[in-house]
Amino acid sequence: MKHHFHDHRRNVLELQWFLRANHRLKGGVLINPDGIYGKETTAAVKLFQRQNGMDETGNADYQTWEVLRQNAEFINNEPPNLDFDNIR
């Protein structure tokens, strides 16, 4: 199955939202979700991994996603209604 760039951007936006939720919970890098996995997102992932005792790879692996989701549930917030159709 081939992944489309549009699908990748959706995943990155979701990751960035969870990282923003973590910022409100634990502090650190506050990123603006833009769907681009750049330096800010990598730095936020590394900080999150460090804060949670994981290897600091900067890659959002399965373990990182699971802990991000648990933290987002802890602060009892819903992801914003992101307009995925207008991502460039």
Contacts in CASP RR format, 6 or more apart in sequence:
PFRMAT RR
TARGET T0000
AUTHOR 0000-0000-0000
METHOD contacts of the structure
MODEL  1
MKHHFHDHRRNVLELQWFLRANHRLKGGVLINPDGIYGKETTAAVKLFQR
QNGMDETGNADYQTWEVLRQNAEFINNEPPNLDFDNIR
6 84 0 8 1.000
6 87 0 8 1.000
9 35 0 8 1.000
9 36 0 8 1.000
9 84 0 8 1.000
9 87 0 8 1.000
10 82 0 8 1.000
10 84 0 8 1.000
10 87 0 8 1.000
12 35 0 8 1.000
12 36 0 8 1.000
12 37 0 8 1.000
12 41 0 8 1.000
13 33 0 8 1.000
13 34 0 8 1.000
13 35 0 8 1.000
13 82 0 8 1.000
13 84 0 8 1.000
13 87 0 8 1.000
14 79 0 8 1.000
14 82 0 8 1.000
15 37 0 8 1.000
15 41 0 8 1.000
15 45 0 8 1.000
15 60 0 8 1.000
15 65 0 8 1.000
15 68 0 8 1.000
16 31 0 8 1.000
16 32 0 8 1.000
16 33 0 8 1.000
16 34 0 8 1.000
16 35 0 8 1.000
16 41 0 8 1.000
16 44 0 8 1.000
17 33 0 8 1.000
17 72 0 8 1.000
17 79 0 8 1.000
17 80 0 8 1.000
17 82 0 8 1.000
18 65 0 8 1.000
18 68 0 8 1.000
18 69 0 8 1.000
18 71 0 8 1.000
18 72 0 8 1.000
18 79 0 8 1.000
19 29 0 8 1.000
19 31 0 8 1.000
19 41 0 8 1.000
19 44 0 8 1.000
19 45 0 8 1.000
19 48 0 8 1.000
19 68 0 8 1.000
20 30 0 8 1.000
20 31 0 8 1.000
20 33 0 8 1.000
21 68 0 8 1.000
21 71 0 8 1.000
21 72 0 8 1.000
21 75 0 8 1.000
21 77 0 8 1.000
22 44 0 8 1.000
22 48 0 8 1.000
22 51 0 8 1.000
22 68 0 8 1.000
22 71 0 8 1.000
22 72 0 8 1.000
23 29 0 8 1.000
23 30 0 8 1.000
23 31 0 8 1.000
23 44 0 8 1.000
24 75 0 8 1.000
25 71 0 8 1.000
25 74 0 8 1.000
25 75 0 8 1.000
26 48 0 8 1.000
26 51 0 8 1.000
26 71 0 8 1.000
28 44 0 8 1.000
28 47 0 8 1.000
29 40 0 8 1.000
29 43 0 8 1.000
29 44 0 8 1.000
29 47 0 8 1.000
31 40 0 8 1.000
31 41 0 8 1.000
31 44 0 8 1.000
33 82 0 8 1.000
35 87 0 8 1.000
42 58 0 8 1.000
45 57 0 8 1.000
45 58 0 8 1.000
45 59 0 8 1.000
45 60 0 8 1.000
45 64 0 8 1.000
46 56 0 8 1.000
46 57 0 8 1.000
46 58 0 8 1.000
48 64 0 8 1.000
48 67 0 8 1.000
48 68 0 8 1.000
49 55 0 8 1.000
49 56 0 8 1.000
49 57 0 8 1.000
49 58 0 8 1.000
49 64 0 8 1.000
50 56 0 8 1.000
52 67 0 8 1.000
54 63 0 8 1.000
54 64 0 8 1.000
54 67 0 8 1.000
60 68 0 8 1.000
72 79 0 8 1.000
END
